[in-house]
């Protein structure tokens, strides 16, 4: 299993944050991580939205609900991008 460093994840987060700051709010990006207990955990970049789901399908539904609750209709993003990360560790 390959272990993704937190530095790598922060770099990705910063890169996505920079990109979103230079676009209009027609899109929202979520960082998705596999939970150690099973399922998935998602947090939005540049927004206070966090949710989880047991399957990717459930997670997509939970993200849709959370985004609809977070934004008023005029500010609703048209697209959701999921950046799925996975942490792995392996022995040498």
Residue pairs with C-beta under 8 A, 6 or more apart in sequence:
1 87
1 88
1 89
1 90
2 88
2 89
2 90
3 87
3 88
3 89
4 85
4 86
4 87
4 88
9 31
9 85
12 31
12 83
12 85
13 31
13 45
16 29
16 31
16 45
16 83
17 45
17 46
19 29
20 27
20 28
20 29
20 45
20 46
21 46
25 75
25 77
26 77
26 78
26 79
27 77
27 78
27 79
27 80
27 81
28 44
28 45
28 47
28 49
28 67
28 77
28 79
28 80
28 81
29 44
29 45
29 46
29 80
29 81
29 82
29 83
30 42
30 43
30 44
30 45
30 49
30 63
30 80
30 81
30 82
30 83
31 42
31 43
31 45
31 83
31 85
32 40
32 41
32 42
32 59
32 82
32 83
32 84
32 85
33 40
33 41
33 42
33 84
33 85
33 86
33 87
34 40
34 41
34 85
34 86
34 87
35 41
35 52
38 54
39 52
39 53
39 54
39 55
39 58
39 59
40 52
40 53
40 54
40 55
40 56
40 59
41 50
41 51
41 52
42 50
42 51
42 52
42 53
42 59
42 62
42 63
42 82
43 49
43 50
44 50
44 67
47 70
48 70
49 63
49 66
49 67
49 70
50 66
51 59
51 62
51 63
51 65
51 66
52 59
52 62
53 59
53 60
53 61
53 62
60 80
60 82
63 80
63 82
64 80
67 76
67 77
67 80
68 76
71 77
